Amino acid sequence: MGFGTLALVAVLGLSGPLLAVRRRWNIPVVLGELAAGAVVGVSGFRLLDPGDPVFVFLADIGFALVMFVAGTHVPMRDASIRPALRRGLVRAGAVGIAAVPVGIALAGMFDTGKAGLYAVLVASSSAALVLPIIDSLRLGGAPVVETVAQVAVADTVCIVALPLAIDPGHAVRAAVGAVAVAAGAALVYVAFRWFVRTGLQERSHRVSEQRGFALELRVNLALLFALAALATWTHVSVMLAGFALGLALSAVGEPRRLARQLFGVTEGFLGPLFFVWLGASLDLRALVDHPSYIGLGLCLGVAAIAVHAVARLLGQPLPLAALAAAQLGIPVAAATIGTQLGLFAPGEAPALLLGALVTIAVAAVAGALAVRRGLVRA
């Protein structure tokens, strides 16, 4: 992999903002990057080799950073979330329980034996996708805050459950690895709290800003790579390392300067590189050769919306229930991990992303309906 390939990837990354430039469409930036990767990858002109070791390694770094930023988006310190957390927990739990028989039914219908994976996918939400939609539409009020709590709980639980569900044969090993990564993130949280209480964080921030040292970014990248090394050593995905560290930082309070720096590193280069790589590695032609997986993708998307509608019985407005069904991170992570481990049949990984696209399309409509229902900030 040379500079020419990097230049091509950077140009392809521009397709994301171009497709998402109209706010009213509520199209995630990553969709353009995935589509561009598919055009030049295995499914298209084969200009990119997703098996290149350097490309794969850079994509892994981007994956960890994307999940790190997603973890920082979970509003751990938002005081308005705490009173709503009980209802969010109940609704997320109800959705999770309803997803189990649906996952079993889908695995039986398509004869894949992946009931656990489908249940996790159907029950999942994406805080990194839902929260920007809520902000852009200025949704607000108690029902919206409860929905945010529900999405945060579902996102966190499903990210932890995914490695266990996607490879049941190594579930014990994955569980031990997940506990090790969580323990490492907890130690980072304790260290962060001590750093803030002693005033060292404020002093180092002042020196870094005055001297242009970017200390916060350097320290957090070092911690991220250390947790990623632990995750790799214990045979779990770097996804958990990134998300766990993001939660720890969110619980302490992410400095605005660090948020801007992370945004630049992730959204400017390594995040688009990861999604272009993922699009290039997906064999969309296999969906044509195996049309049953098109049905699987559509069924996963519809099932996710139907299962999340269960929360309507617990008092959640139906547009917000449909909005909570929006998913992207978990299907992308499942497609990435399954492809890397060789666990999927041809066409199965693209089917997971097709299901995510269905939920995103419905979420865009649901957001508009929530505005019409008056679920906006005062």
Order of alpha helices (4+ residues) and beta strands (2+ residues): alpha-alpha-alpha-alpha-alpha-alpha-alpha-alpha-alpha-alpha-alpha-alpha-alpha-alpha-alpha-alpha-alpha-alpha-alpha
